[in-house]
Amino acid sequence: SLAPAAGPTSLVEGLDNNFYFADPGTNQIGQFVTTKQKVRLFKIPTANSMPGAMTINTGSATGELYFVETAANKIAQFKYACC
């Protein structure tokens, strides 16, 4: 379950077999850890960025995640580490 204010969008699968999503309502990136069936949330440093539209860099061994910060007019990178 996610917090009542959550509004997950843009679900993508990482190279670590976990799922990632943008949560514009809470200004966070979420990670669904498949082996533990748990969600981890990571705050975005840009206030009220309205994250969305995500993709994984499949050409990289570490598979960085890129997303748009709609309200900030930016493209951002999220480097995840497998649990």
mmCIF file of the N, C-alpha and C atoms, coordinates in Angstrom:
data_MODEL
# 
_entry.id   MODEL 
# 
loop_
_atom_site.group_PDB 
_atom_site.id 
_atom_site.type_symbol 
_atom_site.label_atom_id 
_atom_site.label_alt_id 
_atom_site.label_comp_id 
_atom_site.label_asym_id 
_atom_site.label_entity_id 
_atom_site.label_seq_id 
_atom_site.pdbx_PDB_ins_code 
_atom_site.Cartn_x 
_atom_site.Cartn_y 
_atom_site.Cartn_z 
_atom_site.occupancy 
_atom_site.B_iso_or_equiv 
_atom_site.pdbx_formal_charge 
_atom_site.auth_seq_id 
_atom_site.auth_comp_id 
_atom_site.auth_asym_id 
_atom_site.auth_atom_id 
_atom_site.pdbx_PDB_model_num 
ATOM 1   N N  . SER A 1 1  ? 0.835  -1.199 0.000   1.00 0.00 ? 1  SER A N  1 
ATOM 2   C CA . SER A 1 1  ? 0.000  0.000  0.000   1.00 0.00 ? 1  SER A CA 1 
ATOM 3   C C  . SER A 1 1  ? 0.871  1.251  0.000   1.00 0.00 ? 1  SER A C  1 
ATOM 4   N N  . LEU A 1 2  ? 0.360  2.303  -0.621  1.00 0.00 ? 2  LEU A N  1 
ATOM 5   C CA . LEU A 1 2  ? 1.039  3.593  -0.656  1.00 0.00 ? 2  LEU A CA 1 
ATOM 6   C C  . LEU A 1 2  ? 0.260  4.586  0.194   1.00 0.00 ? 2  LEU A C  1 
ATOM 7   N N  . ALA A 1 3  ? 0.898  5.691  0.516   1.00 0.00 ? 3  ALA A N  1 
ATOM 8   C CA . ALA A 1 3  ? 0.251  6.738  1.315   1.00 0.00 ? 3  ALA A CA 1 
ATOM 9   C C  . ALA A 1 3  ? -0.973 7.279  0.579   1.00 0.00 ? 3  ALA A C  1 
ATOM 10  N N  . PRO A 1 4  ? -1.978 7.774  1.312   1.00 0.00 ? 4  PRO A N  1 
ATOM 11  C CA . PRO A 1 4  ? -3.183 8.300  0.673   1.00 0.00 ? 4  PRO A CA 1 
ATOM 12  C C  . PRO A 1 4  ? -2.912 9.427  -0.330  1.00 0.00 ? 4  PRO A C  1 
ATOM 13  N N  . ALA A 1 5  ? -1.869 10.220 -0.123  1.00 0.00 ? 5  ALA A N  1 
ATOM 14  C CA . ALA A 1 5  ? -1.552 11.322 -1.036  1.00 0.00 ? 5  ALA A CA 1 
ATOM 15  C C  . ALA A 1 5  ? -0.803 10.856 -2.280  1.00 0.00 ? 5  ALA A C  1 
ATOM 16  N N  . ALA A 1 6  ? -0.417 9.599  -2.328  1.00 0.00 ? 6  ALA A N  1 
ATOM 17  C CA . ALA A 1 6  ? 0.377  9.076  -3.439  1.00 0.00 ? 6  ALA A CA 1 
ATOM 18  C C  . ALA A 1 6  ? -0.446 9.029  -4.720  1.00 0.00 ? 6  ALA A C  1 
ATOM 19  N N  . GLY A 1 7  ? 0.238  9.213  -5.809  1.00 0.00 ? 7  GLY A N  1 
ATOM 20  C CA . GLY A 1 7  ? -0.375 9.117  -7.132  1.00 0.00 ? 7  GLY A CA 1 
ATOM 21  C C  . GLY A 1 7  ? 0.631  8.543  -8.104  1.00 0.00 ? 7  GLY A C  1 
ATOM 22  N N  . PRO A 1 8  ? 0.985  7.254  -7.958  1.00 0.00 ? 8  PRO A N  1 
ATOM 23  C CA . PRO A 1 8  ? 2.057  6.682  -8.770  1.00 0.00 ? 8  PRO A CA 1 
ATOM 24  C C  . PRO A 1 8  ? 1.737  6.714  -10.262 1.00 0.00 ? 8  PRO A C  1 
ATOM 25  N N  . THR A 1 9  ? 2.798  6.940  -11.037 1.00 0.00 ? 9  THR A N  1 
ATOM 26  C CA . THR A 1 9  ? 2.678  6.978  -12.494 1.00 0.00 ? 9  THR A CA 1 
ATOM 27  C C  . THR A 1 9  ? 4.001  6.530  -13.107 1.00 0.00 ? 9  THR A C  1 
ATOM 28  N N  . SER A 1 10 ? 4.005  6.247  -14.386 1.00 0.00 ? 10 SER A N  1 
ATOM 29  C CA . SER A 1 10 ? 5.228  5.959  -15.151 1.00 0.00 ? 10 SER A CA 1 
ATOM 30  C C  . SER A 1 10 ? 6.018  4.772  -14.616 1.00 0.00 ? 10 SER A C  1 
ATOM 31  N N  . LEU A 1 11 ? 5.391  3.650  -14.472 1.00 0.00 ? 11 LEU A N  1 
ATOM 32  C CA . LEU A 1 11 ? 6.039  2.439  -13.962 1.00 0.00 ? 11 LEU A CA 1 
ATOM 33  C C  . LEU A 1 11 ? 7.022  1.873  -14.985 1.00 0.00 ? 11 LEU A C  1 
ATOM 34  N N  . VAL A 1 12 ? 8.277  1.605  -14.542 1.00 0.00 ? 12 VAL A N  1 
ATOM 35  C CA . VAL A 1 12 ? 9.286  0.972  -15.387 1.00 0.00 ? 12 VAL A CA 1 
ATOM 36  C C  . VAL A 1 12 ? 9.993  -0.119 -14.583 1.00 0.00 ? 12 VAL A C  1 
ATOM 37  N N  . GLU A 1 13 ? 10.519 -1.116 -15.293 1.00 0.00 ? 13 GLU A N  1 
ATOM 38  C CA . GLU A 1 13 ? 11.278 -2.178 -14.632 1.00 0.00 ? 13 GLU A CA 1 
ATOM 39  C C  . GLU A 1 13 ? 12.759 -1.884 -14.766 1.00 0.00 ? 13 GLU A C  1 
ATOM 40  N N  . GLY A 1 14 ? 13.470 -1.904 -13.633 1.00 0.00 ? 14 GLY A N  1 
ATOM 41  C CA . GLY A 1 14 ? 14.899 -1.673 -13.621 1.00 0.00 ? 14 GLY A CA 1 
ATOM 42  C C  . GLY A 1 14 ? 15.672 -2.926 -13.988 1.00 0.00 ? 14 GLY A C  1 
ATOM 43  N N  . LEU A 1 15 ? 16.962 -2.759 -14.257 1.00 0.00 ? 15 LEU A N  1 
ATOM 44  C CA . LEU A 1 15 ? 17.812 -3.907 -14.571 1.00 0.00 ? 15 LEU A CA 1 
ATOM 45  C C  . LEU A 1 15 ? 17.986 -4.831 -13.379 1.00 0.00 ? 15 LEU A C  1 
ATOM 46  N N  . ASP A 1 16 ? 17.620 -4.346 -12.190 1.00 0.00 ? 16 ASP A N  1 
ATOM 47  C CA . ASP A 1 16 ? 17.693 -5.156 -10.970 1.00 0.00 ? 16 ASP A CA 1 
ATOM 48  C C  . ASP A 1 16 ? 16.407 -5.941 -10.721 1.00 0.00 ? 16 ASP A C  1 
ATOM 49  N N  . ASN A 1 17 ? 15.493 -5.947 -11.697 1.00 0.00 ? 17 ASN A N  1 
ATOM 50  C CA . ASN A 1 17 ? 14.201 -6.637 -11.626 1.00 0.00 ? 17 ASN A CA 1 
ATOM 51  C C  . ASN A 1 17 ? 13.226 -6.038 -10.619 1.00 0.00 ? 17 ASN A C  1 
ATOM 52  N N  . ASN A 1 18 ? 13.514 -4.856 -10.112 1.00 0.00 ? 18 ASN A N  1 
ATOM 53  C CA . ASN A 1 18 ? 12.569 -4.123 -9.277  1.00 0.00 ? 18 ASN A CA 1 
ATOM 54  C C  . ASN A 1 18 ? 11.840 -3.132 -10.175 1.00 0.00 ? 18 ASN A C  1 
ATOM 55  N N  . PHE A 1 19 ? 10.721 -2.618 -9.684  1.00 0.00 ? 19 PHE A N  1 
ATOM 56  C CA . PHE A 1 19 ? 9.941  -1.656 -10.442 1.00 0.00 ? 19 PHE A CA 1 
ATOM 57  C C  . PHE A 1 19 ? 10.084 -0.272 -9.831  1.00 0.00 ? 19 PHE A C  1 
ATOM 58  N N  . TYR A 1 20 ? 10.084 0.740  -10.688 1.00 0.00 ? 20 TYR A N  1 
ATOM 59  C CA . TYR A 1 20 ? 10.253 2.125  -10.270 1.00 0.00 ? 20 TYR A CA 1 
ATOM 60  C C  . TYR A 1 20 ? 9.086  2.934  -10.799 1.00 0.00 ? 20 TYR A C  1 
ATOM 61  N N  . PHE A 1 21 ? 8.684  3.941  -10.029 1.00 0.00 ? 21 PHE A N  1 
ATOM 62  C CA . PHE A 1 21 ? 7.584  4.788  -10.459 1.00 0.00 ? 21 PHE A CA 1 
ATOM 63  C C  . PHE A 1 21 ? 7.798  6.206  -9.947  1.00 0.00 ? 21 PHE A C  1 
ATOM 64  N N  . ALA A 1 22 ? 7.197  7.145  -10.632 1.00 0.00 ? 22 ALA A N  1 
ATOM 65  C CA . ALA A 1 22 ? 7.215  8.538  -10.207 1.00 0.00 ? 22 ALA A CA 1 
ATOM 66  C C  . ALA A 1 22 ? 5.967  8.765  -9.357  1.00 0.00 ? 22 ALA A C  1 
ATOM 67  N N  . ASP A 1 23 ? 6.106  9.572  -8.335  1.00 0.00 ? 23 ASP A N  1 
ATOM 68  C CA . ASP A 1 23 ? 4.964  9.942  -7.503  1.00 0.00 ? 23 ASP A CA 1 
ATOM 69  C C  . ASP A 1 23 ? 4.897  11.464 -7.404  1.00 0.00 ? 23 ASP A C  1 
ATOM 70  N N  . PRO A 1 24 ? 4.207  12.107 -8.353  1.00 0.00 ? 24 PRO A N  1 
ATOM 71  C CA . PRO A 1 24 ? 4.152  13.564 -8.351  1.00 0.00 ? 24 PRO A CA 1 
ATOM 72  C C  . PRO A 1 24 ? 3.455  14.141 -7.121  1.00 0.00 ? 24 PRO A C  1 
ATOM 73  N N  . GLY A 1 25 ? 2.531  13.402 -6.540  1.00 0.00 ? 25 GLY A N  1 
ATOM 74  C CA . GLY A 1 25 ? 1.803  13.886 -5.367  1.00 0.00 ? 25 GLY A CA 1 
ATOM 75  C C  . GLY A 1 25 ? 2.679  14.081 -4.143  1.00 0.00 ? 25 GLY A C  1 
ATOM 76  N N  . THR A 1 26 ? 3.707  13.250 -4.008  1.00 0.00 ? 26 THR A N  1 
ATOM 77  C CA . THR A 1 26 ? 4.603  13.347 -2.849  1.00 0.00 ? 26 THR A CA 1 
ATOM 78  C C  . THR A 1 26 ? 6.022  13.769 -3.242  1.00 0.00 ? 26 THR A C  1 
ATOM 79  N N  . ASN A 1 27 ? 6.231  14.055 -4.551  1.00 0.00 ? 27 ASN A N  1 
ATOM 80  C CA . ASN A 1 27 ? 7.537  14.482 -5.071  1.00 0.00 ? 27 ASN A CA 1 
ATOM 81  C C  . ASN A 1 27 ? 8.637  13.468 -4.752  1.00 0.00 ? 27 ASN A C  1 
ATOM 82  N N  . GLN A 1 28 ? 8.351  12.206 -5.100  1.00 0.00 ? 28 GLN A N  1 
ATOM 83  C CA . GLN A 1 28 ? 9.287  11.129 -4.805  1.00 0.00 ? 28 GLN A CA 1 
ATOM 84  C C  . GLN A 1 28 ? 9.386  10.154 -5.970  1.00 0.00 ? 28 GLN A C  1 
ATOM 85  N N  . ILE A 1 29 ? 10.459 9.378  -5.956  1.00 0.00 ? 29 ILE A N  1 
ATOM 86  C CA . ILE A 1 29 ? 10.615 8.219  -6.822  1.00 0.00 ? 29 ILE A CA 1 
ATOM 87  C C  . ILE A 1 29 ? 10.395 6.999  -5.937  1.00 0.00 ? 29 ILE A C  1 
ATOM 88  N N  . GLY A 1 30 ? 9.582  6.099  -6.395  1.00 0.00 ? 30 GLY A N  1 
ATOM 89  C CA . GLY A 1 30 ? 9.302  4.885  -5.629  1.00 0.00 ? 30 GLY A CA 1 
ATOM 90  C C  . GLY A 1 30 ? 9.986  3.683  -6.249  1.00 0.00 ? 30 GLY A C  1 
ATOM 91  N N  . GLN A 1 31 ? 10.366 2.772  -5.394  1.00 0.00 ? 31 GLN A N  1 
ATOM 92  C CA . GLN A 1 31 ? 10.977 1.507  -5.816  1.00 0.00 ? 31 GLN A CA 1 
ATOM 93  C C  . GLN A 1 31 ? 10.166 0.388  -5.190  1.00 0.00 ? 31 GLN A C  1 
ATOM 94  N N  . PHE A 1 32 ? 9.617  -0.494 -6.029  1.00 0.00 ? 32 PHE A N  1 
ATOM 95  C CA . PHE A 1 32 ? 8.944  -1.673 -5.519  1.00 0.00 ? 32 PHE A CA 1 
ATOM 96  C C  . PHE A 1 32 ? 9.934  -2.820 -5.580  1.00 0.00 ? 32 PHE A C  1 
ATOM 97  N N  . VAL A 1 33 ? 10.382 -3.280 -4.413  1.00 0.00 ? 33 VAL A N  1 
ATOM 98  C CA . VAL A 1 33 ? 11.378 -4.348 -4.315  1.00 0.00 ? 33 VAL A CA 1 
ATOM 99  C C  . VAL A 1 33 ? 10.628 -5.677 -4.424  1.00 0.00 ? 33 VAL A C  1 
ATOM 100 N N  . THR A 1 34 ? 10.798 -6.334 -5.560  1.00 0.00 ? 34 THR A N  1 
ATOM 101 C CA . THR A 1 34 ? 10.005 -7.526 -5.850  1.00 0.00 ? 34 THR A CA 1 
ATOM 102 C C  . THR A 1 34 ? 10.291 -8.689 -4.900  1.00 0.00 ? 34 THR A C  1 
ATOM 103 N N  . THR A 1 35 ? 11.543 -8.850 -4.480  1.00 0.00 ? 35 THR A N  1 
ATOM 104 C CA . THR A 1 35 ? 11.874 -9.982 -3.610  1.00 0.00 ? 35 THR A CA 1 
ATOM 105 C C  . THR A 1 35 ? 11.308 -9.830 -2.202  1.00 0.00 ? 35 THR A C  1 
ATOM 106 N N  . LYS A 1 36 ? 11.077 -8.584 -1.786  1.00 0.00 ? 36 LYS A N  1 
ATOM 107 C CA . LYS A 1 36 ? 10.568 -8.324 -0.439  1.00 0.00 ? 36 LYS A CA 1 
ATOM 108 C C  . LYS A 1 36 ? 9.115  -7.853 -0.436  1.00 0.00 ? 36 LYS A C  1 
ATOM 109 N N  . GLN A 1 37 ? 8.570  -7.598 -1.645  1.00 0.00 ? 37 GLN A N  1 
ATOM 110 C CA . GLN A 1 37 ? 7.203  -7.081 -1.773  1.00 0.00 ? 37 GLN A CA 1 
ATOM 111 C C  . GLN A 1 37 ? 7.008  -5.819 -0.938  1.00 0.00 ? 37 GLN A C  1 
ATOM 112 N N  . LYS A 1 38 ? 8.012  -4.926 -0.991  1.00 0.00 ? 38 LYS A N  1 
ATOM 113 C CA . LYS A 1 38 ? 7.978  -3.680 -0.222  1.00 0.00 ? 38 LYS A CA 1 
ATOM 114 C C  . LYS A 1 38 ? 8.273  -2.501 -1.126  1.00 0.00 ? 38 LYS A C  1 
ATOM 115 N N  . VAL A 1 39 ? 7.795  -1.341 -0.710  1.00 0.00 ? 39 VAL A N  1 
ATOM 116 C CA . VAL A 1 39 ? 8.029  -0.103 -1.441  1.00 0.00 ? 39 VAL A CA 1 
ATOM 117 C C  . VAL A 1 39 ? 9.005  0.770  -0.658  1.00 0.00 ? 39 VAL A C  1 
ATOM 118 N N  . ARG A 1 40 ? 9.993  1.299  -1.366  1.00 0.00 ? 40 ARG A N  1 
ATOM 119 C CA . ARG A 1 40 ? 10.918 2.287  -0.794  1.00 0.00 ? 40 ARG A CA 1 
ATOM 120 C C  . ARG A 1 40 ? 10.681 3.586  -1.548  1.00 0.00 ? 40 ARG A C  1 
ATOM 121 N N  . LEU A 1 41 ? 10.726 4.709  -0.849  1.00 0.00 ? 41 LEU A N  1 
ATOM 122 C CA . LEU A 1 41 ? 10.497 6.010  -1.465  1.00 0.00 ? 41 LEU A CA 1 
ATOM 123 C C  . LEU A 1 41 ? 11.722 6.896  -1.295  1.00 0.00 ? 41 LEU A C  1 
ATOM 124 N N  . PHE A 1 42 ? 12.031 7.667  -2.338  1.00 0.00 ? 42 PHE A N  1 
ATOM 125 C CA . PHE A 1 42 ? 13.202 8.530  -2.355  1.00 0.00 ? 42 PHE A CA 1 
ATOM 126 C C  . PHE A 1 42 ? 12.756 9.944  -2.719  1.00 0.00 ? 42 PHE A C  1 
ATOM 127 N N  . LYS A 1 43 ? 13.044 10.897 -1.843  1.00 0.00 ? 43 LYS A N  1 
ATOM 128 C CA . LYS A 1 43 ? 12.685 12.304 -2.071  1.00 0.00 ? 43 LYS A CA 1 
ATOM 129 C C  . LYS A 1 43 ? 13.488 12.872 -3.233  1.00 0.00 ? 43 LYS A C  1 
ATOM 130 N N  . ILE A 1 44 ? 12.846 13.689 -4.033  1.00 0.00 ? 44 ILE A N  1 
ATOM 131 C CA . ILE A 1 44 ? 13.512 14.399 -5.119  1.00 0.00 ? 44 ILE A CA 1 
ATOM 132 C C  . ILE A 1 44 ? 13.981 15.745 -4.559  1.00 0.00 ? 44 ILE A C  1 
ATOM 133 N N  . PRO A 1 45 ? 15.255 16.107 -4.762  1.00 0.00 ? 45 PRO A N  1 
ATOM 134 C CA . PRO A 1 45 ? 15.764 17.359 -4.192  1.00 0.00 ? 45 PRO A CA 1 
ATOM 135 C C  . PRO A 1 45 ? 15.043 18.623 -4.681  1.00 0.00 ? 45 PRO A C  1 
ATOM 136 N N  . THR A 1 46 ? 14.585 18.627 -5.927  1.00 0.00 ? 46 THR A N  1 
ATOM 137 C CA . THR A 1 46 ? 13.874 19.793 -6.453  1.00 0.00 ? 46 THR A CA 1 
ATOM 138 C C  . THR A 1 46 ? 12.469 19.834 -5.867  1.00 0.00 ? 46 THR A C  1 
ATOM 139 N N  . ALA A 1 47 ? 12.151 20.892 -5.157  1.00 0.00 ? 47 ALA A N  1 
ATOM 140 C CA . ALA A 1 47 ? 10.829 21.015 -4.525  1.00 0.00 ? 47 ALA A CA 1 
ATOM 141 C C  . ALA A 1 47 ? 9.721  21.054 -5.579  1.00 0.00 ? 47 ALA A C  1 
ATOM 142 N N  . ASN A 1 48 ? 8.642  20.330 -5.305  1.00 0.00 ? 48 ASN A N  1 
ATOM 143 C CA . ASN A 1 48 ? 7.447  20.326 -6.164  1.00 0.00 ? 48 ASN A CA 1 
ATOM 144 C C  . ASN A 1 48 ? 7.765  20.131 -7.651  1.00 0.00 ? 48 ASN A C  1 
ATOM 145 N N  . SER A 1 49 ? 8.623  19.184 -7.957  1.00 0.00 ? 49 SER A N  1 
ATOM 146 C CA . SER A 1 49 ? 9.098  18.998 -9.330  1.00 0.00 ? 49 SER A CA 1 
ATOM 147 C C  . SER A 1 49 ? 8.088  18.330 -10.258 1.00 0.00 ? 49 SER A C  1 
ATOM 148 N N  . MET A 1 50 ? 7.078  17.675 -9.703  1.00 0.00 ? 50 MET A N  1 
ATOM 149 C CA . MET A 1 50 ? 6.080  16.944 -10.494 1.00 0.00 ? 50 MET A CA 1 
ATOM 150 C C  . MET A 1 50 ? 6.739  15.889 -11.392 1.00 0.00 ? 50 MET A C  1 
ATOM 151 N N  . PRO A 1 51 ? 7.377  14.866 -10.793 1.00 0.00 ? 51 PRO A N  1 
ATOM 152 C CA . PRO A 1 51 ? 8.070  13.855 -11.584 1.00 0.00 ? 51 PRO A CA 1 
ATOM 153 C C  . PRO A 1 51 ? 7.108  13.026 -12.434 1.00 0.00 ? 51 PRO A C  1 
ATOM 154 N N  . GLY A 1 52 ? 7.611  12.586 -13.567 1.00 0.00 ? 52 GLY A N  1 
ATOM 155 C CA . GLY A 1 52 ? 6.818  11.731 -14.454 1.00 0.00 ? 52 GLY A CA 1 
ATOM 156 C C  . GLY A 1 52 ? 7.702  11.157 -15.539 1.00 0.00 ? 52 GLY A C  1 
ATOM 157 N N  . ALA A 1 53 ? 7.111  10.596 -16.572 1.00 0.00 ? 53 ALA A N  1 
ATOM 158 C CA . ALA A 1 53 ? 7.776  10.029 -17.746 1.00 0.00 ? 53 ALA A CA 1 
ATOM 159 C C  . ALA A 1 53 ? 9.173  9.511  -17.441 1.00 0.00 ? 53 ALA A C  1 
ATOM 160 N N  . MET A 1 54 ? 9.274  8.214  -17.191 1.00 0.00 ? 54 MET A N  1 
ATOM 161 C CA . MET A 1 54 ? 10.541 7.602  -16.796 1.00 0.00 ? 54 MET A CA 1 
ATOM 162 C C  . MET A 1 54 ? 11.044 6.634  -17.854 1.00 0.00 ? 54 MET A C  1 
ATOM 163 N N  . THR A 1 55 ? 12.368 6.448  -17.862 1.00 0.00 ? 55 THR A N  1 
ATOM 164 C CA . THR A 1 55 ? 12.990 5.444  -18.717 1.00 0.00 ? 55 THR A CA 1 
ATOM 165 C C  . THR A 1 55 ? 14.256 4.935  -18.028 1.00 0.00 ? 55 THR A C  1 
ATOM 166 N N  . ILE A 1 56 ? 14.665 3.747  -18.404 1.00 0.00 ? 56 ILE A N  1 
ATOM 167 C CA . ILE A 1 56 ? 15.877 3.126  -17.863 1.00 0.00 ? 56 ILE A CA 1 
ATOM 168 C C  . ILE A 1 56 ? 16.953 3.138  -18.946 1.00 0.00 ? 56 ILE A C  1 
ATOM 169 N N  . ASN A 1 57 ? 18.184 3.452  -18.562 1.00 0.00 ? 57 ASN A N  1 
ATOM 170 C CA . ASN A 1 57 ? 19.321 3.391  -19.478 1.00 0.00 ? 57 ASN A CA 1 
ATOM 171 C C  . ASN A 1 57 ? 19.766 1.938  -19.577 1.00 0.00 ? 57 ASN A C  1 
ATOM 172 N N  . THR A 1 58 ? 19.223 1.217  -20.522 1.00 0.00 ? 58 THR A N  1 
ATOM 173 C CA . THR A 1 58 ? 19.536 -0.208 -20.663 1.00 0.00 ? 58 THR A CA 1 
ATOM 174 C C  . THR A 1 58 ? 20.911 -0.437 -21.272 1.00 0.00 ? 58 THR A C  1 
ATOM 175 N N  . GLY A 1 59 ? 21.536 0.614  -21.812 1.00 0.00 ? 59 GLY A N  1 
ATOM 176 C CA . GLY A 1 59 ? 22.874 0.490  -22.381 1.00 0.00 ? 59 GLY A CA 1 
ATOM 177 C C  . GLY A 1 59 ? 23.968 0.594  -21.335 1.00 0.00 ? 59 GLY A C  1 
ATOM 178 N N  . SER A 1 60 ? 23.590 0.793  -20.092 1.00 0.00 ? 60 SER A N  1 
ATOM 179 C CA . SER A 1 60 ? 24.547 0.940  -19.000 1.00 0.00 ? 60 SER A CA 1 
ATOM 180 C C  . SER A 1 60 ? 24.481 -0.284 -18.095 1.00 0.00 ? 60 SER A C  1 
ATOM 181 N N  . ALA A 1 61 ? 25.590 -0.674 -17.541 1.00 0.00 ? 61 ALA A N  1 
ATOM 182 C CA . ALA A 1 61 ? 25.616 -1.821 -16.621 1.00 0.00 ? 61 ALA A CA 1 
ATOM 183 C C  . ALA A 1 61 ? 24.850 -1.529 -15.334 1.00 0.00 ? 61 ALA A C  1 
ATOM 184 N N  . THR A 1 62 ? 24.771 -0.254 -14.970 1.00 0.00 ? 62 THR A N  1 
ATOM 185 C CA . THR A 1 62 ? 24.074 0.108  -13.737 1.00 0.00 ? 62 THR A CA 1 
ATOM 186 C C  . THR A 1 62 ? 22.629 0.521  -13.979 1.00 0.00 ? 62 THR A C  1 
ATOM 187 N N  . GLY A 1 63 ? 22.239 0.758  -15.227 1.00 0.00 ? 63 GLY A N  1 
ATOM 188 C CA . GLY A 1 63 ? 20.853 1.027  -15.569 1.00 0.00 ? 63 GLY A CA 1 
ATOM 189 C C  . GLY A 1 63 ? 20.234 2.222  -14.887 1.00 0.00 ? 63 GLY A C  1 
ATOM 190 N N  . GLU A 1 64 ? 20.864 3.375  -14.983 1.00 0.00 ? 64 GLU A N  1 
ATOM 191 C CA . GLU A 1 64 ? 20.308 4.578  -14.360 1.00 0.00 ? 64 GLU A CA 1 
ATOM 192 C C  . GLU A 1 64 ? 18.894 4.834  -14.872 1.00 0.00 ? 64 GLU A C  1 
ATOM 193 N N  . LEU A 1 65 ? 18.130 5.468  -14.031 1.00 0.00 ? 65 LEU A N  1 
ATOM 194 C CA . LEU A 1 65 ? 16.763 5.826  -14.362 1.00 0.00 ? 65 LEU A CA 1 
ATOM 195 C C  . LEU A 1 65 ? 16.720 7.331  -14.635 1.00 0.00 ? 65 LEU A C  1 
ATOM 196 N N  . TYR A 1 66 ? 16.056 7.721  -15.706 1.00 0.00 ? 66 TYR A N  1 
ATOM 197 C CA . TYR A 1 66 ? 15.886 9.128  -16.041 1.00 0.00 ? 66 TYR A CA 1 
ATOM 198 C C  . TYR A 1 66 ? 14.398 9.453  -15.989 1.00 0.00 ? 66 TYR A C  1 
ATOM 199 N N  . PHE A 1 67 ? 14.084 10.664 -15.533 1.00 0.00 ? 67 PHE A N  1 
ATOM 200 C CA . PHE A 1 67 ? 12.684 11.089 -15.466 1.00 0.00 ? 67 PHE A CA 1 
ATOM 201 C C  . PHE A 1 67 ? 12.602 12.587 -15.682 1.00 0.00 ? 67 PHE A C  1 
ATOM 202 N N  . VAL A 1 68 ? 11.419 13.046 -16.022 1.00 0.00 ? 68 VAL A N  1 
ATOM 203 C CA . VAL A 1 68 ? 11.232 14.481 -16.193 1.00 0.00 ? 68 VAL A CA 1 
ATOM 204 C C  . VAL A 1 68 ? 10.730 15.090 -14.897 1.00 0.00 ? 68 VAL A C  1 
ATOM 205 N N  . GLU A 1 69 ? 11.200 16.291 -14.629 1.00 0.00 ? 69 GLU A N  1 
ATOM 206 C CA . GLU A 1 69 ? 10.672 17.102 -13.536 1.00 0.00 ? 69 GLU A CA 1 
ATOM 207 C C  . GLU A 1 69 ? 9.822  18.166 -14.226 1.00 0.00 ? 69 GLU A C  1 
ATOM 208 N N  . THR A 1 70 ? 8.567  17.840 -14.438 1.00 0.00 ? 70 THR A N  1 
ATOM 209 C CA . THR A 1 70 ? 7.680  18.650 -15.259 1.00 0.00 ? 70 THR A CA 1 
ATOM 210 C C  . THR A 1 70 ? 7.599  20.101 -14.796 1.00 0.00 ? 70 THR A C  1 
ATOM 211 N N  . ALA A 1 71 ? 7.366  20.325 -13.517 1.00 0.00 ? 71 ALA A N  1 
ATOM 212 C CA . ALA A 1 71 ? 7.208  21.690 -13.006 1.00 0.00 ? 71 ALA A CA 1 
ATOM 213 C C  . ALA A 1 71 ? 8.523  22.465 -12.989 1.00 0.00 ? 71 ALA A C  1 
ATOM 214 N N  . ALA A 1 72 ? 9.646  21.767 -12.984 1.00 0.00 ? 72 ALA A N  1 
ATOM 215 C CA . ALA A 1 72 ? 10.957 22.423 -12.938 1.00 0.00 ? 72 ALA A CA 1 
ATOM 216 C C  . ALA A 1 72 ? 11.591 22.548 -14.322 1.00 0.00 ? 72 ALA A C  1 
ATOM 217 N N  . ASN A 1 73 ? 10.928 21.959 -15.341 1.00 0.00 ? 73 ASN A N  1 
ATOM 218 C CA . ASN A 1 73 ? 11.443 21.984 -16.704 1.00 0.00 ? 73 ASN A CA 1 
ATOM 219 C C  . ASN A 1 73 ? 12.849 21.386 -16.775 1.00 0.00 ? 73 ASN A C  1 
ATOM 220 N N  . LYS A 1 74 ? 13.000 20.186 -16.165 1.00 0.00 ? 74 LYS A N  1 
ATOM 221 C CA . LYS A 1 74 ? 14.300 19.512 -16.096 1.00 0.00 ? 74 LYS A CA 1 
ATOM 222 C C  . LYS A 1 74 ? 14.158 18.036 -16.450 1.00 0.00 ? 74 LYS A C  1 
ATOM 223 N N  . ILE A 1 75 ? 15.276 17.455 -16.828 1.00 0.00 ? 75 ILE A N  1 
ATOM 224 C CA . ILE A 1 75 ? 15.403 15.998 -16.907 1.00 0.00 ? 75 ILE A CA 1 
ATOM 225 C C  . ILE A 1 75 ? 16.354 15.609 -15.800 1.00 0.00 ? 75 ILE A C  1 
ATOM 226 N N  . ALA A 1 76 ? 15.981 14.614 -15.012 1.00 0.00 ? 76 ALA A N  1 
ATOM 227 C CA . ALA A 1 76 ? 16.775 14.226 -13.854 1.00 0.00 ? 76 ALA A CA 1 
ATOM 228 C C  . ALA A 1 76 ? 17.192 12.763 -13.957 1.00 0.00 ? 76 ALA A C  1 
ATOM 229 N N  . GLN A 1 77 ? 18.220 12.420 -13.184 1.00 0.00 ? 77 GLN A N  1 
ATOM 230 C CA . GLN A 1 77 ? 18.727 11.060 -13.137 1.00 0.00 ? 77 GLN A CA 1 
ATOM 231 C C  . GLN A 1 77 ? 18.605 10.524 -11.718 1.00 0.00 ? 77 GLN A C  1 
ATOM 232 N N  . PHE A 1 78 ? 18.191 9.272  -11.615 1.00 0.00 ? 78 PHE A N  1 
ATOM 233 C CA . PHE A 1 78 ? 18.111 8.597  -10.317 1.00 0.00 ? 78 PHE A CA 1 
ATOM 234 C C  . PHE A 1 78 ? 18.979 7.354  -10.426 1.00 0.00 ? 78 PHE A C  1 
ATOM 235 N N  . LYS A 1 79 ? 20.007 7.265  -9.600  1.00 0.00 ? 79 LYS A N  1 
ATOM 236 C CA . LYS A 1 79 ? 20.868 6.080  -9.579  1.00 0.00 ? 79 LYS A CA 1 
ATOM 237 C C  . LYS A 1 79 ? 20.414 5.200  -8.440  1.00 0.00 ? 79 LYS A C  1 
ATOM 238 N N  . TYR A 1 80 ? 19.939 4.051  -8.778  1.00 0.00 ? 80 TYR A N  1 
ATOM 239 C CA . TYR A 1 80 ? 19.454 3.145  -7.748  1.00 0.00 ? 80 TYR A CA 1 
ATOM 240 C C  . TYR A 1 80 ? 20.491 2.082  -7.444  1.00 0.00 ? 80 TYR A C  1 
ATOM 241 N N  . ALA A 1 81 ? 20.408 1.577  -6.246  1.00 0.00 ? 81 ALA A N  1 
ATOM 242 C CA . ALA A 1 81 ? 21.275 0.476  -5.835  1.00 0.00 ? 81 ALA A CA 1 
ATOM 243 C C  . ALA A 1 81 ? 20.368 -0.682 -5.453  1.00 0.00 ? 81 ALA A C  1 
ATOM 244 N N  . CYS A 1 82 ? 20.714 -1.811 -5.925  1.00 0.00 ? 82 CYS A N  1 
ATOM 245 C CA . CYS A 1 82 ? 19.899 -2.966 -5.581  1.00 0.00 ? 82 CYS A CA 1 
ATOM 246 C C  . CYS A 1 82 ? 19.927 -3.204 -4.094  1.00 0.00 ? 82 CYS A C  1 
ATOM 247 N N  . CYS A 1 83 ? 18.849 -3.602 -3.537  1.00 0.00 ? 83 CYS A N  1 
ATOM 248 C CA . CYS A 1 83 ? 18.646 -3.788 -2.108  1.00 0.00 ? 83 CYS A CA 1 
ATOM 249 C C  . CYS A 1 83 ? 19.588 -4.817 -1.588  1.00 0.00 ? 83 CYS A C  1 
# 
